[in-house]
Amino acid sequence: MPPRPRFDRRAPVRELPNINDRINYPKLRVVDADGTQLGVINREEALEVAKERELDLVLVSEKADPPVCRIMDYGKFKFEQEKKAKEAKKKSHQTEVKEVKMRYKIDQHDYDVRIGHAVRFLKAGDKVKCTVIFRGREIQHTALAETLLRRMAKDLEEQAEVQQAPKREGRNMIMFLTPRKTPLIQKDKNDATAVRTVRTISTPPRAVSTKVASTTHTKEM
């Protein structure tokens, strides 16, 4: 039986940035802090220029010929990069499916609690799976469970849209809600505008019938 590997207690090797004295290329194409091209100069001269400006010489393109370096404040640059990465991570929210479970005989207080949970999940950008659980002979009351789920969809219509209507799965009835993309007020306004547009479509005028009164002339005898 092969021996078990020993636990490696050494700290992980950190990849250090290629700046200043860590740059080993003899010739470098250097860009100044304001974007000015300093041309191709040797390593020692580039380091001297960065030192005079009290900045860092940072390798930005190692594969170029010759490699490209930029004179900059590396500490400030690193801080801005980390800040951008954090902001991007906050914006890239991964949608999850959160579940709200209940019984079809749920009382008002517990129902309000479930509504509160669903609102919190939807505002966080997550989908909500609403589940009504049946036990024993309760499976006979699927109509009541469907009514409850449709009531929940109605109570949450300002925050959510129905992605999947109530549907029975095994001993459960489920419904999926997704965060509403279009505000309900705007949606109602668009619907009202569409109705008015339909009503104002011109219709051909009706033919007006005119009755011509016939005048009977009596001939004097």
C-alpha positions, 0 to 999 in steps of 0.5 A: 500500500503506497504511503499517504502523502504528508500534509504540505504546511508550506504557504502557497507561492504568490505570483509577484507582479513584474515591476521595477527590479523584477523586470529582467529584460535588457531592452524595453519600450516605455510609456510615460505616466501621461501616455507619452511614448519614451521609445525603446530604452535599456532597463537601467534607463527606464528604472531611472526615469521611473525613480525620478518621477517617484513612480513604478516601472510596470511590465504590461506586455511581456509578449511584445518585442521588445516588452512594453512597460508603463510608468505609473503609481502601482499601488494606486493602480492595484487599488483601482483594479481591486475596486473594479473587480469588487464592483463587477462581482456585486453586479454579476448576481447569480440568480438562485431559486428560493423556495417558500413552502406552505399548506393549503390550510395556512392561516393568515399570519403564516401566509403573510410571513411567506409573502414577506419571504418571497418579497425579500427573495424577489428584491434580491433578484432570485426566483421563487418556487412556491410549494403547497405540500399535501399530506395524506388525504389532503391530495384531494384538495388540489383545487384549494391549493391552486387557488392559494397559489393564484392568490399569492401570485396576485398579492406579489404581482407588483414584484413578480411575474408568473414564470410557471402556473400552478402545477401538481408534481407528485404530492406537491403543487408548485408555482414559479415566480420571477422578478418583474422586469417591467414595473406594474404601473408602467405595464398597466399604462401600456395596456391602457394605451393599447386599449385606447389605440384600438378604440380610436381606430376609424371605422367606415361611416354608416350609410345615412338613409334619407326619406324623400317625402313624396308630395301628392298634388291633387288635380282640381276637377 
